[in-house]
Amino acid sequence: MKEGRFIFASLLVTCFLAAFVPDSLIKTAFNQAEQQTKLMLNELAAAKAADSKVALVSPRTLNEAGALQLVPARDWTSGFFPGELWYLYEYTGRGAWADQARRFTANLEREKLNTGTHDMGFKLYCSYGNGYRLTGDKAYQEIIVQGARSLIKRFKPTAGIIRSWDHHKEVWQCPVIIDNMMNLELLFAATRLTGDSTFYKIAVTHAKTTIQNHYRPDHSSYHVVDYDTLTGKVLKKNTHQGFSDESAWARGQAWGLYGYTMCYRETNDPQFLKQAEAIARYMLNHPHMPADLVPYYDFDAPNIPNEPRDVSAAAIMASALYELSTYSSSSQYRARADQVIRSLVQQYRSPVGQHHGFLLLHSTGSKTSEIDVPLIYADYYFLEALLRSKKLNEKKPLF
């Protein structure tokens, strides 16, 4: 009997260790990412030459015809490709990648003064934030801080939130989307860089208000919450990209998981760790989560299993779980993140030389557009997750 228990325990240990992403897989993934990104750079040059009317700076996806779709600096996705280039530099140490990262990052400087969007973190922290972290360039510091100053102009003190969208004013008075949790990282960075706690306090206020109003008792999140800015009252709760107002849009759940894990890192407030772990349990234990941990675009989509997957949600979730694993006594978070990465590498990666240089396939932007396509932010968080896995393998801190 004792021998049987020993054999069973040994099998458990073997399975647990086997779940880790080995350095050889990370190396292969980055080697292929380099090849794909070189292709992307060539494709970008050709696409810009074909359409010189608008200052297009970054790739976003492929259109219905399979052609590369580029976006201007004002687009919320414009910072992910520069960030991807910084991650290639971080992994390889090759100056050529740093040169390309600087080149594409510089295209976004004008956004530091843009007060018409909440997406400053996506645009400026993924690009300039990574650049500053890796190079210490003081010019990047100034842009990060100015971007944060622009972002906090959208703060509504009575409601305790940062306004998200300015569009669809006939639908919402002051909409806040769960995605906005990701942009708080820029504010925390601004306080670190300046010593001014204003940014920090606004970020914490927004995060706490979002826990109160975005989350249901089962710890799933609404996509959009609309506020009355004069009273702070919640006017409505609905969706814009998920299946329905009461459904759980998969990427929205991933944004929340990542956002609250990051908030705990920046504040050490146990409320944020508790929230992150509750979201993780909701996602990982959901009966509609597929075995490969790459979710359908919405956990409540009506035709599961015949619904589109969202690889971007999986990549964001994996990166967040790696960080969460460093704050929790539970070993499941790292093991599940490793499982996601293995799935992405083995089943969802673009073959080298195809898809205009995107790294991953089968993402979904929303229920009505960008369905089953590559998306640049899926690639960004995939590389981030790989780097985090590598650091954990080496027993190095993530930050």
LUMZA-746948 format. One line per 2 residues: their letters; for each residue y, z, x of N, C-alpha, C. Coordinates in steps of 0.05 Angstrom, whole numbers, plus 5000, padded with zeros to 4 digits. Example, Ala and Ser with C-alpha at 12.3 -4.5 7.8 and 13.67 -1.06 7.14 Angstrom:
as = 4886,5156,5264,4910,5156,5246,4934,5156,5264 ~ 4955,5142,5257,4979,5143,5273,5001,5157,5258
// end
This chain:
mk = 4976,5000,5017,5000,5000,5000,5025,5000,5017 ~ 5025,5017,5038,5048,5018,5056,5052,4991,5070
eg = 5029,4979,5077,5030,4953,5091,5043,4932,5072 ~ 5035,4933,5046,5046,4914,5027,5076,4917,5024
rf = 5085,4943,5023,5114,4947,5021,5129,4937,5046 ~ 5116,4940,5069,5129,4930,5094,5131,4900,5094
if = 5110,4886,5085,5111,4857,5084,5132,4848,5065 ~ 5134,4861,5041,5154,4854,5021,5182,4858,5032
as = 5186,4881,5046,5213,4886,5057,5219,4866,5079 ~ 5200,4858,5095,5204,4839,5116,5212,4812,5104
ll = 5199,4805,5082,5206,4779,5069,5235,4780,5058 ~ 5243,4803,5047,5270,4806,5038,5290,4802,5060
vt = 5285,4815,5083,5303,4813,5106,5304,4784,5115 ~ 5280,4771,5117,5280,4743,5126,5296,4725,5107
cf = 5292,4729,5081,5307,4712,5061,5337,4717,5063 ~ 5344,4743,5067,5372,4750,5069,5385,4736,5094
la = 5372,4738,5117,5382,4726,5141,5383,4696,5138 ~ 5363,4685,5125,5362,4656,5123,5384,4645,5105
af = 5395,4663,5089,5417,4654,5071,5443,4649,5086 ~ 5446,4661,5109,5471,4657,5124,5473,4628,5132
vp = 5498,4619,5134,5504,4592,5143,5504,4592,5173 ~ 5485,4578,5185,5483,4578,5215,5506,4563,5227
ds = 5512,4569,5252,5534,4556,5267,5528,4526,5269 ~ 5502,4519,5271,5496,4490,5273,5504,4474,5248
li = 5501,4486,5225,5510,4473,5200,5540,4471,5199 ~ 5554,4492,5208,5584,4492,5208,5593,4470,5228
kt = 5580,4468,5251,5588,4448,5271,5584,4420,5260 ~ 5561,4416,5247,5556,4389,5235,5577,4382,5214
af = 5583,4402,5197,5603,4397,5175,5630,4390,5187 ~ 5638,4404,5208,5665,4399,5220,5664,4372,5235
nq = 5642,4365,5248,5640,4339,5261,5644,4317,5241 ~ 5631,4320,5218,5633,4299,5198,5661,4299,5185
ae = 5672,4323,5183,5700,4325,5172,5719,4311,5191 ~ 5715,4313,5217,5732,4299,5236,5730,4269,5231
qq = 5706,4259,5228,5702,4230,5224,5715,4221,5198 ~ 5711,4236,5177,5723,4229,5152,5753,4230,5152
tk = 5764,4249,5166,5793,4252,5167,5806,4230,5184 ~ 5792,4221,5204,5802,4198,5219,5803,4173,5201
lm = 5782,4170,5184,5783,4148,5165,5806,4152,5145 ~ 5810,4176,5136,5832,4181,5117,5859,4174,5130
ln = 5863,4181,5155,5888,4174,5168,5893,4144,5168 ~ 5872,4129,5173,5875,4100,5173,5880,4090,5144
el = 5867,4101,5125,5871,4094,5097,5899,4100,5088 ~ 5909,4123,5097,5936,4131,5089,5957,4111,5099
aa = 5954,4102,5124,5972,4082,5135,5972,4057,5118 ~ 5949,4048,5110,5947,4023,5094,5958,4027,5066
ak = 5953,4050,5054,5963,4055,5027,5993,4058,5027 ~ 6005,4070,5047,6034,4072,5048,6047,4045,5052
aa = 6034,4028,5068,6045,4002,5073,6045,3985,5047 ~ 6025,3990,5030,6023,3975,5005,6042,3984,4983
ds = 6052,4009,4985,6071,4019,4965,6092,4035,4980 ~ 6114,4022,4986,6135,4034,5002,6159,4043,4984
kv = 6155,4041,4958,6178,4047,4939,6183,4077,4938 ~ 6162,4093,4940,6165,4122,4938,6156,4135,4964
al = 6169,4157,4972,6161,4171,4997,6135,4186,4991 ~ 6113,4173,4995,6087,4186,4991,6077,4199,5017
vs = 6069,4224,5015,6064,4239,5040,6035,4248,5044 ~ 6020,4252,5022,5994,4264,5024,5974,4252,5005
pr = 5948,4252,5011,5928,4243,4992,5922,4264,4972 ~ 5915,4256,4948,5907,4275,4927,5879,4270,4916
tl = 5873,4245,4909,5847,4238,4897,5843,4208,4899 ~ 5823,4199,4884,5819,4170,4880,5825,4163,4851
ne = 5838,4141,4846,5844,4133,4818,5819,4121,4805 ~ 5822,4112,4780,5800,4101,4765,5788,4076,4778
ag = 5804,4062,4793,5794,4039,4807,5781,4045,4834 ~ 5782,4071,4841,5770,4079,4867,5789,4077,4890
al = 5815,4072,4884,5835,4069,4906,5847,4097,4912 ~ 5856,4100,4937,5868,4125,4946,5894,4130,4931
ql = 5897,4154,4920,5921,4161,4906,5937,4181,4923 ~ 5961,4173,4930,5979,4190,4946,6000,4203,4929
vp = 6012,4224,4939,6032,4239,4924,6057,4244,4941 ~ 6080,4247,4928,6104,4255,4943,6104,4285,4950
ar = 6123,4293,4965,6124,4321,4974,6126,4340,4950 ~ 6139,4332,4929,6143,4350,4906,6117,4357,4891
dw = 6096,4341,4895,6071,4345,4881,6058,4371,4890 ~ 6045,4386,4872,6034,4412,4879,6012,4411,4900
ts = 6000,4387,4903,5978,4384,4922,5986,4375,4949 ~ 6012,4371,4954,6021,4358,4979,6015,4374,5004
gf = 6011,4400,5002,6007,4417,5026,5978,4418,5035 ~ 5959,4409,5019,5931,4413,5027,5922,4396,5050
fp = 5931,4371,5051,5922,4354,5073,5933,4364,5100 ~ 5959,4371,5102,5968,4383,5127,5952,4408,5134
ge = 5945,4424,5114,5929,4448,5119,5901,4441,5129 ~ 5890,4420,5118,5864,4410,5128,5865,4403,5157
lw = 5887,4389,5165,5891,4382,5193,5893,4406,5211 ~ 5907,4427,5201,5909,4452,5216,5882,4465,5220
yl = 5865,4464,5199,5839,4475,5202,5821,4460,5222 ~ 5824,4434,5222,5810,4418,5243,5819,4426,5271
ye = 5845,4430,5274,5855,4440,5300,5844,4468,5306 ~ 5844,4485,5286,5834,4512,5291,5805,4512,5300
yt = 5789,4495,5288,5761,4495,5296,5756,4482,5322 ~ 5769,4459,5327,5763,4443,5351,5780,4450,5375
gr = 5805,4460,5370,5823,4465,5392,5835,4440,5404 ~ 5831,4417,5391,5841,4391,5401,5870,4387,5394
ga = 5886,4381,5414,5914,4377,5410,5921,4354,5392 ~ 5903,4334,5391,5908,4311,5373,5910,4319,5344
wa = 5893,4339,5336,5894,4348,5309,5919,4364,5303 ~ 5928,4379,5323,5954,4394,5320,5977,4374,5317
dq = 5976,4353,5332,5997,4333,5330,5998,4321,5302 ~ 5975,4314,5291,5974,4303,5264,5983,4323,5243
ar = 5974,4348,5248,5982,4370,5229,6012,4373,5229 ~ 6025,4373,5252,6054,4376,5253,6068,4352,5239
rf = 6057,4329,5243,6069,4305,5231,6068,4306,5200 ~ 6045,4314,5189,6044,4314,5160,6057,4339,5148
ta = 6057,4361,5163,6071,4385,5154,6101,4380,5152 ~ 6112,4366,5172,6141,4360,5172,6151,4345,5147
nl = 6133,4330,5135,6140,4315,5111,6148,4333,5087 ~ 6141,4359,5089,6145,4377,5066,6169,4395,5069
er = 6184,4393,5091,6205,4412,5096,6226,4413,5073 ~ 6231,4391,5061,6251,4390,5039,6244,4408,5016
ek = 6218,4414,5013,6209,4431,4991,6217,4460,4993 ~ 6227,4469,5016,6235,4497,5019,6258,4504,5001
ln = 6273,4484,4991,6296,4489,4974,6290,4483,4944 ~ 6265,4477,4938,6257,4468,4911,6253,4493,4894
tg = 6272,4498,4876,6270,4521,4858,6258,4513,4831 ~ 6250,4489,4828,6240,4478,4803,6210,4480,4800
th = 6196,4495,4818,6167,4496,4817,6158,4523,4826 ~ 6135,4532,4816,6122,4556,4826,6103,4551,4848
dm = 6097,4526,4854,6076,4518,4872,6084,4518,4902 ~ 6103,4535,4909,6113,4536,4936,6091,4546,4956
gf = 6074,4564,4947,6053,4573,4965,6033,4551,4971 ~ 6024,4537,4950,6006,4515,4955,6018,4495,4974
kl = 6044,4489,4970,6056,4468,4987,6064,4477,5015 ~ 6076,4501,5016,6087,4510,5042,6069,4529,5057
yc = 6054,4546,5043,6037,4565,5059,6012,4552,5069 ~ 6000,4533,5054,5977,4519,5064,5984,4501,5088
sy = 6009,4492,5090,6018,4475,5112,6032,4491,5133 ~ 6057,4500,5127,6072,4515,5147,6060,4542,5153
gn = 6048,4554,5133,6035,4580,5138,6013,4579,5158 ~ 5996,4559,5155,5974,4556,5175,5986,4547,5202
gy = 6006,4530,5201,6018,4522,5226,6031,4545,5241 ~ 6044,4563,5227,6056,4586,5240,6035,4605,5250
rl = 6014,4609,5235,5992,4626,5244,5980,4616,5270 ~ 5977,4590,5273,5963,4579,5296,5981,4573,5319
tg = 6007,4570,5315,6025,4562,5337,6048,4582,5342 ~ 6055,4599,5322,6078,4617,5325,6104,4602,5326
dk = 6105,4578,5316,6130,4562,5316,6151,4576,5299 ~ 6174,4584,5311,6195,4599,5297,6208,4582,5275
ay = 6209,4556,5279,6220,4538,5259,6203,4539,5233 ~ 6177,4542,5236,6160,4545,5213,6165,4571,5199
qe = 6171,4592,5213,6177,4618,5201,6201,4615,5182 ~ 6221,4602,5191,6246,4599,5175,6240,4584,5149
ii = 6223,4564,5150,6216,4548,5127,6200,4565,5107 ~ 6181,4581,5117,6165,4598,5100,6183,4618,5085
vq = 6202,4630,5099,6219,4650,5087,6238,4637,5066 ~ 6249,4613,5073,6266,4600,5054,6251,4591,5030
ga = 6226,4582,5033,6210,4575,5011,6205,4598,4992 ~ 6201,4622,5004,6197,4646,4988,6223,4653,4973
rs = 6246,4650,4986,6271,4655,4972,6274,4637,4948 ~ 6266,4612,4951,6267,4593,4929,6249,4602,4906
li = 6225,4611,4914,6205,4618,4893,6214,4642,4877 ~ 6225,4662,4889,6232,4686,4874,6255,4682,4855
kr = 6269,4660,4857,6290,4653,4837,6277,4648,4810 ~ 6251,4644,4809,6237,4639,4784,6227,4665,4771
fk = 6232,4688,4784,6222,4713,4774,6238,4722,4749 ~ 6224,4731,4729,6236,4740,4704,6230,4770,4702
pt = 6250,4787,4709,6245,4816,4711,6236,4829,4686 ~ 6247,4821,4663,6240,4834,4638,6210,4830,4631
ag = 6201,4806,4636,6172,4800,4631,6155,4808,4655 ~ 6167,4810,4679,6151,4818,4702,6134,4796,4713
ii = 6143,4772,4711,6127,4749,4720,6145,4728,4734 ~ 6132,4710,4749,6145,4687,4760,6138,4663,4742
rs = 6158,4650,4732,6154,4627,4714,6138,4605,4729 ~ 6119,4593,4715,6104,4571,4726,6118,4544,4721
wd = 6114,4533,4697,6123,4506,4692,6151,4506,4678 ~ 6165,4484,4683,6189,4478,4669,6186,4456,4648
hh = 6162,4443,4649,6158,4421,4630,6146,4431,4604 ~ 6144,4413,4584,6134,4420,4558,6149,4443,4545
ke = 6175,4442,4546,6191,4464,4535,6189,4465,4505 ~ 6179,4444,4492,6174,4445,4463,6149,4460,4457
vw = 6132,4466,4477,6107,4480,4473,6109,4509,4482 ~ 6121,4514,4505,6123,4541,4517,6151,4548,4523
qc = 6158,4574,4519,6184,4583,4527,6185,4590,4557 ~ 6165,4605,4566,6163,4613,4594,6134,4615,4602
pv = 6121,4593,4608,6092,4594,4614,6086,4604,4642 ~ 6064,4620,4643,6053,4629,4669,6024,4621,4669
ii = 6016,4607,4690,5988,4599,4693,5974,4616,4714 ~ 5948,4619,4710,5933,4636,4728,5934,4626,4757
dn = 5938,4600,4761,5941,4588,4787,5963,4602,4804 ~ 5983,4612,4790,6006,4624,4803,5999,4648,4821
mm = 5976,4660,4816,5967,4681,4834,5965,4672,4863 ~ 5959,4646,4867,5956,4636,4894,5982,4634,4909
nl = 6004,4631,4895,6030,4628,4908,6042,4654,4917 ~ 6030,4676,4909,6040,4702,4918,6036,4707,4948
el = 6017,4693,4960,6013,4696,4989,6038,4690,5005 ~ 6052,4670,4995,6077,4663,5009,6097,4686,5008
lf = 6098,4700,4986,6117,4723,4984,6109,4746,5002 ~ 6083,4752,5003,6074,4773,5021,6081,4766,5050
aa = 6077,4741,5057,6084,4732,5084,6113,4735,5090 ~ 6130,4729,5070,6159,4732,5074,6167,4761,5080
tr = 6155,4780,5066,6161,4808,5072,6152,4815,5100 ~ 6129,4806,5108,6119,4812,5136,6139,4800,5156
lt = 6149,4777,5151,6166,4763,5171,6194,4773,5171 ~ 6204,4784,5149,6232,4793,5148,6236,4823,5145
gd = 6215,4837,5136,6218,4865,5131,6231,4871,5104 ~ 6238,4850,5089,6251,4853,5063,6229,4857,5042
st = 6228,4880,5029,6207,4886,5010,6210,4872,4983 ~ 6233,4859,4979,6237,4846,4953,6215,4826,4946
fy = 6207,4811,4965,6185,4791,4961,6159,4805,4953 ~ 6153,4826,4968,6128,4842,4963,6128,4853,4935
ki = 6150,4865,4927,6152,4879,4901,6149,4859,4878 ~ 6161,4835,4881,6158,4815,4860,6129,4805,4859
av = 6116,4801,4881,6088,4792,4882,6070,4813,4868 ~ 6074,4838,4874,6058,4859,4862,6063,4861,4832
th = 6088,4859,4824,6094,4860,4796,6081,4838,4780 ~ 6083,4814,4791,6070,4791,4778,6040,4795,4776
ak = 6027,4804,4798,5998,4808,4798,5990,4828,4777 ~ 6004,4850,4775,5997,4871,4755,6002,4862,4727
tt = 6023,4847,4722,6028,4836,4695,6006,4817,4687 ~ 5997,4801,4707,5976,4781,4701,5950,4795,4694
iq = 5943,4817,4707,5919,4832,4700,5921,4840,4670 ~ 5944,4850,4663,5948,4861,4636,5946,4839,4615
nh = 5957,4816,4620,5960,4796,4599,5942,4771,4601 ~ 5932,4765,4624,5916,4741,4627,5886,4746,4622
yr = 5877,4771,4626,5849,4776,4626,5838,4788,4601 ~ 5815,4778,4593,5800,4787,4570,5783,4811,4578
pd = 5771,4825,4558,5754,4848,4564,5730,4841,4582 ~ 5720,4816,4581,5697,4809,4598,5706,4800,4626
hs = 5732,4801,4631,5744,4795,4657,5746,4764,4662 ~ 5743,4749,4641,5751,4720,4643,5780,4718,4638
sy = 5791,4695,4647,5820,4692,4646,5829,4669,4627 ~ 5850,4674,4613,5864,4652,4600,5877,4635,4622
hv = 5882,4610,4615,5896,4592,4634,5926,4597,4633 ~ 5938,4595,4609,5967,4596,4605,5974,4620,4587
vd = 5994,4636,4595,6005,4657,4578,6035,4651,4576 ~ 6045,4650,4552,6073,4644,4547,6088,4670,4541
yd = 6112,4673,4553,6128,4698,4550,6155,4692,4538 ~ 6164,4712,4523,6192,4713,4515,6207,4728,4537
tl = 6225,4714,4551,6237,4727,4575,6259,4747,4567 ~ 6268,4747,4542,6288,4767,4534,6275,4794,4528
tg = 6250,4793,4517,6237,4818,4510,6213,4824,4527 ~ 6202,4805,4541,6178,4808,4557,6152,4806,4540
kv = 6156,4800,4514,6133,4798,4496,6116,4773,4502 ~ 6090,4775,4500,6072,4752,4501,6073,4737,4475
lk = 6079,4711,4477,6081,4695,4453,6055,4681,4446 ~ 6040,4671,4466,6015,4658,4460,5998,4657,4486
kn = 5972,4652,4482,5954,4649,4504,5936,4625,4499 ~ 5936,4606,4517,5921,4582,4513,5913,4569,4539
th = 5905,4543,4537,5896,4528,4561,5911,4502,4562 ~ 5911,4490,4585,5922,4464,4589,5901,4446,4602
qg = 5884,4457,4618,5864,4441,4633,5835,4448,4626 ~ 5831,4471,4614,5804,4479,4606,5795,4467,4580
fs = 5771,4474,4570,5760,4463,4546,5776,4472,4521 ~ 5782,4498,4519,5795,4508,4495,5811,4533,4502
de = 5828,4542,4484,5845,4565,4489,5828,4590,4496 ~ 5805,4593,4484,5789,4617,4488,5767,4613,4508
sa = 5766,4590,4521,5745,4585,4541,5753,4594,4568 ~ 5734,4593,4587,5739,4602,4614,5738,4578,4633
wa = 5762,4567,4638,5765,4544,4656,5756,4553,4684 ~ 5737,4539,4696,5724,4548,4720,5743,4552,4744
rg = 5761,4532,4748,5779,4535,4771,5799,4558,4767 ~ 5806,4562,4741,5823,4585,4736,5810,4611,4743
qa = 5784,4614,4738,5770,4638,4746,5770,4641,4777 ~ 5767,4618,4791,5767,4618,4820,5794,4625,4831
wg = 5815,4615,4819,5843,4622,4828,5847,4652,4826 ~ 5838,4664,4804,5841,4692,4800,5825,4708,4821
ly = 5801,4700,4826,5784,4714,4845,5797,4713,4873 ~ 5806,4690,4881,5819,4687,4907,5845,4703,4907
gy = 5861,4701,4886,5887,4713,4886,5886,4743,4887 ~ 5867,4756,4872,5866,4785,4873,5853,4796,4898
tm = 5835,4780,4910,5824,4788,4936,5846,4788,4957 ~ 5863,4767,4956,5885,4765,4975,5905,4788,4969
cy = 5910,4795,4944,5929,4816,4938,5919,4843,4949 ~ 5893,4847,4948,5882,4872,4959,5886,4873,4989
re = 5882,4850,5002,5887,4848,5031,5915,4856,5038 ~ 5934,4847,5022,5962,4851,5028,5973,4879,5020
tn = 5959,4892,5001,5970,4917,4990,5952,4942,4994 ~ 5926,4937,4997,5906,4959,4997,5906,4974,4970
dp = 5916,4961,4949,5916,4974,4923,5888,4970,4910 ~ 5874,4992,4905,5846,4990,4894,5845,4975,4868
qf = 5867,4975,4853,5867,4960,4827,5861,4931,4831 ~ 5871,4920,4853,5867,4891,4858,5838,4886,4868
lk = 5827,4904,4883,5799,4901,4892,5780,4903,4867 ~ 5786,4922,4850,5770,4925,4826,5771,4900,4809
qa = 5795,4888,4807,5798,4863,4791,5783,4840,4804 ~ 5785,4837,4830,5771,4816,4844,5740,4818,4840
ea = 5730,4842,4842,5701,4846,4839,5693,4841,4811 ~ 5709,4848,4791,5703,4843,4763,5702,4813,4758
ia = 5720,4798,4769,5720,4769,4766,5696,4757,4779 ~ 5689,4766,4803,5666,4756,4817,5640,4761,4801
ry = 5638,4784,4789,5614,4790,4772,5613,4771,4748 ~ 5636,4767,4736,5637,4748,4713,5627,4721,4721
ml = 5637,4710,4743,5630,4683,4751,5600,4681,4760 ~ 5593,4699,4778,5566,4697,4790,5544,4703,4770
nh = 5549,4720,4750,5528,4728,4731,5530,4713,4705 ~ 5548,4694,4703,5551,4679,4678,5526,4663,4672
ph = 5516,4663,4647,5491,4648,4641,5494,4618,4644 ~ 5519,4608,4645,5523,4579,4649,5530,4572,4677
mp = 5528,4591,4696,5531,4584,4724,5506,4571,4734 ~ 5508,4546,4744,5484,4532,4753,5471,4546,4777
ad = 5446,4540,4782,5431,4553,4804,5443,4547,4831 ~ 5457,4524,4834,5469,4518,4860,5497,4530,4863
lv = 5506,4545,4843,5532,4559,4843,5556,4540,4845 ~ 5552,4515,4836,5575,4497,4833,5580,4495,4803
py = 5601,4508,4793,5604,4510,4764,5611,4484,4750 ~ 5605,4484,4724,5616,4463,4707,5646,4468,4705
yd = 5661,4447,4697,5690,4450,4698,5700,4473,4680 ~ 5685,4480,4660,5691,4502,4643,5665,4517,4635
fd = 5665,4543,4638,5641,4558,4632,5632,4556,4602 ~ 5651,4548,4585,5645,4546,4557,5646,4517,4546
ap = 5645,4498,4565,5644,4470,4556,5620,4465,4538 ~ 5623,4450,4516,5603,4449,4495,5577,4434,4502
ni = 5577,4417,4521,5554,4400,4526,5539,4407,4552 ~ 5543,4431,4562,5528,4440,4586,5498,4437,4579
pn = 5481,4425,4596,5487,4418,4624,5498,4390,4629 ~ 5506,4376,4608,5516,4349,4611,5547,4349,4611
ep = 5557,4366,4628,5586,4368,4632,5593,4364,4662 ~ 5617,4354,4668,5624,4350,4696,5625,4377,4712
rd = 5616,4376,4737,5619,4399,4754,5647,4400,4766 ~ 5654,4422,4777,5680,4424,4792,5675,4436,4819
vs = 5671,4418,4838,5666,4427,4866,5690,4442,4877 ~ 5715,4435,4868,5738,4450,4878,5736,4479,4871
aa = 5727,4486,4846,5724,4514,4838,5703,4527,4856 ~ 5682,4513,4863,5661,4525,4880,5672,4531,4908
ai = 5688,4513,4919,5698,4517,4946,5718,4540,4947 ~ 5735,4542,4926,5754,4564,4925,5739,4590,4922
ma = 5719,4591,4905,5703,4615,4901,5689,4623,4926 ~ 5678,4605,4941,5664,4611,4966,5683,4624,4986
sa = 5706,4612,4990,5725,4623,5009,5734,4651,5001 ~ 5739,4655,4975,5746,4682,4965,5724,4702,4969
ly = 5699,4694,4964,5676,4712,4967,5672,4721,4995 ~ 5677,4703,5014,5675,4710,5042,5695,4733,5049
el = 5719,4730,5039,5739,4751,5044,5731,4777,5029 ~ 5723,4774,5004,5716,4797,4988,5693,4813,5001
st = 5675,4798,5014,5652,4812,5027,5661,4831,5049 ~ 5685,4827,5060,5695,4845,5081,5707,4870,5070
ys = 5712,4872,5044,5724,4895,5032,5704,4911,5015 ~ 5681,4900,5010,5661,4912,4992,5636,4920,5007
ss = 5623,4940,4997,5597,4949,5008,5574,4931,4999 ~ 5579,4914,4979,5559,4896,4968,5554,4873,4988
sq = 5528,4868,4993,5521,4845,5010,5519,4819,4995 ~ 5521,4820,4968,5517,4796,4953,5539,4776,4956
yr = 5563,4785,4962,5586,4766,4962,5583,4746,4985 ~ 5576,4755,5008,5572,4736,5030,5548,4719,5025
ar = 5527,4731,5015,5503,4715,5010,5508,4693,4990 ~ 5523,4699,4969,5529,4679,4949,5548,4658,4959
ad = 5567,4666,4976,5585,4646,4988,5569,4627,5006 ~ 5551,4638,5021,5534,4621,5038,5518,4602,5022
qv = 5508,4611,4999,5493,4593,4981,5510,4570,4971 ~ 5535,4576,4964,5554,4555,4955,5558,4535,4978
ir = 5563,4544,5002,5568,4526,5024,5544,4508,5029 ~ 5520,4520,5028,5496,4503,5032,5494,4482,5011
sl = 5500,4489,4986,5500,4470,4964,5520,4447,4969 ~ 5544,4454,4977,5565,4434,4981,5557,4415,5004
vq = 5547,4426,5025,5539,4410,5049,5515,4392,5042 ~ 5496,4402,5027,5472,4387,5023,5473,4368,4999
qy = 5490,4374,4979,5489,4358,4955,5515,4345,4946 ~ 5538,4355,4957,5564,4346,4946,5582,4333,4967
rs = 5573,4330,4991,5589,4319,5012,5589,4289,5012 ~ 5612,4277,5017,5613,4248,5019,5598,4238,5044
pv = 5584,4216,5042,5573,4204,5067,5595,4196,5085 ~ 5591,4197,5111,5611,4190,5130,5618,4160,5127
gq = 5644,4154,5127,5653,4126,5125,5658,4117,5096 ~ 5655,4136,5077,5658,4128,5049,5680,4145,5035
hh = 5688,4136,5011,5706,4151,4994,5733,4156,5008 ~ 5742,4137,5024,5768,4137,5036,5774,4161,5054
gf = 5753,4175,5061,5756,4198,5079,5756,4225,5067 ~ 5753,4227,5040,5750,4253,5028,5724,4266,5037
ll = 5723,4292,5037,5700,4307,5047,5679,4313,5026 ~ 5689,4320,5002,5671,4328,4980,5675,4311,4956
lh = 5654,4309,4940,5654,4293,4915,5651,4312,4891 ~ 5654,4301,4867,5647,4314,4842,5665,4339,4835
st = 5690,4336,4839,5709,4355,4829,5721,4346,4803 ~ 5733,4364,4788,5745,4357,4762,5772,4371,4760
gs = 5793,4355,4757,5820,4366,4755,5825,4380,4728 ~ 5817,4367,4706,5820,4379,4680,5802,4365,4660
kt = 5802,4373,4635,5784,4362,4616,5791,4333,4609 ~ 5816,4324,4615,5825,4298,4608,5831,4279,4631
se = 5832,4289,4655,5839,4272,4678,5826,4282,4703 ~ 5824,4264,4723,5812,4270,4749,5784,4282,4745
id = 5767,4267,4731,5741,4277,4724,5720,4265,4743 ~ 5705,4282,4756,5684,4274,4775,5695,4256,4797
vp = 5714,4267,4812,5727,4252,4833,5730,4271,4858 ~ 5736,4260,4881,5744,4278,4903,5772,4289,4898
li = 5777,4313,4906,5804,4325,4904,5810,4339,4930 ~ 5835,4335,4940,5842,4344,4967,5840,4375,4969
ya = 5845,4389,4948,5844,4418,4951,5815,4428,4953 ~ 5796,4413,4942,5768,4420,4947,5761,4419,4976
dy = 5771,4398,4989,5766,4394,5018,5779,4417,5034 ~ 5804,4424,5026,5818,4445,5041,5803,4472,5040
yf = 5795,4480,5016,5782,4506,5014,5754,4505,5025 ~ 5741,4482,5025,5715,4479,5039,5718,4485,5068
le = 5737,4473,5082,5741,4478,5110,5749,4507,5115 ~ 5766,4518,5098,5773,4546,5101,5749,4564,5098
al = 5731,4558,5079,5707,4574,5076,5689,4572,5100 ~ 5686,4548,5111,5670,4544,5135,5681,4560,5158
lr = 5707,4561,5162,5719,4576,5183,5714,4606,5179 ~ 5716,4615,5154,5711,4643,5149,5682,4651,5154
sk = 5664,4632,5147,5636,4637,5152,5631,4639,5182 ~ 5643,4622,5197,5640,4622,5226,5650,4649,5238
kl = 5673,4658,5229,5684,4684,5239,5666,4707,5232 ~ 5654,4707,5208,5636,4728,5201,5611,4727,5218
ne = 5601,4703,5223,5578,4700,5241,5584,4712,5269 ~ 5609,4709,5278,5616,4719,5304,5627,4747,5304
kk = 5626,4759,5279,5635,4787,5275,5665,4790,5284 ~ 5680,4770,5277,5709,4770,5282,5724,4775,5256
pl = 5747,4787,5257,5763,4791,5233,5772,4764,5222 ~ 5775,4763,5195,5784,4738,5183,5814,4734,5186
f = 5829,4756,5190,5858,4754,5191,5869,4771,5214
// end
